[in-house]
């Protein structure tokens, strides 16, 4: 009997034994293609020798030194690589051990910024419905995923509110132009600032491309420029959560590069260390850093394992490989192939409402009725059944039960490692189509 407190205590867990390239193998011997990199984590696949050697070398040299006494070379070099050229004005990096921890640090950093510049009345954050920013209490309170929030609602802080996300498939009106949709969402955000009192807002927080909850939703063109304007008008910060969509996943190192705006604060995690070590990060903009430096002198936040040497060494090697091997271009070109492959095989399926994504970050949304976009009853467990069918077909894809239109929606994420080749992507699209067929029986609509 397992003594680990698992997600599911009613069944014995499957033991993963080995990982090699795109493949994961269970202790029982069977293997699957890791077609979602876990939850968009394993950007280099498994067993990368360079990363393993970098980790080992770091552990042999220095496994740990507390940041109250020391920084370490790996953390300094990783920060230099990420923000040395100040992309979008981001000037310093803080390293944590997960996406949630990064989000907590971003919340505190943004509050501290306003304390430093003499605006202590700012205490509110505006995020979006159906969003997910992590499972720790601050990040959970910030997020708008009702199913995850609900059990803990009585113990969440009251400084968070939510506006509509930019989710064209579910939110854009019939015949409504992108410009009109953007204007409507910006007006809603403006109204929320007014309702709260504009000078009480610390930040608007959004995922640049939504991963968790609703699955690979990129905003319509102009959306991020419009929300940036609303934030600027009221002196609030823009925090972009790129824990899932960042670090090359959508074809540029930062997903915001494709939106024509940069955040004041950004969170990163999964693709940062590619799963080789638990590591997340916060990238802080110049004006935020300068305010801390001129004010109290530094970040009033920290953890025992922040900027852990072995975690930073792993992430540094992952990021060097992404650059040296031209993997961003690869994500862009292979991403088009994966998207086209999924669309071709499943775009017309009766139960597939939407195929959406960017780079190597794709989702399928399943619906009971394509015309009305009605979701399945949660009792059908559609995304879990698709996940199970896909495993039987030899691919691991990530199931999501987000909330759409107040009901639970079914999506799965396909997010293969950046090292996948065209043949592997075609195999993933084929197996995905087989899995969908296994669950619904019907094919084209
Ligand atoms: N933000 C986003 C956008 C995420 O997708 C996730 C993880 N799914 C988190 C934050 C939390 O990261 P972690 O699970 O590493 O705490």
Boltz pocket constraint, residues with backbone or C-beta under 6 A from the ligand:
constraints:
  - pocket:
      binder: B
      contacts: [[A, 39], [A, 97], [A, 98], [A, 99], [A, 100], [A, 101], [A, 103], [A, 132], [A, 133], [A, 134], [A, 135], [A, 207], [A, 211], [A, 212], [A, 241], [A, 242], [A, 243], [A, 244], [A, 245], [A, 269], [A, 280]]
      max_distance: 6.0
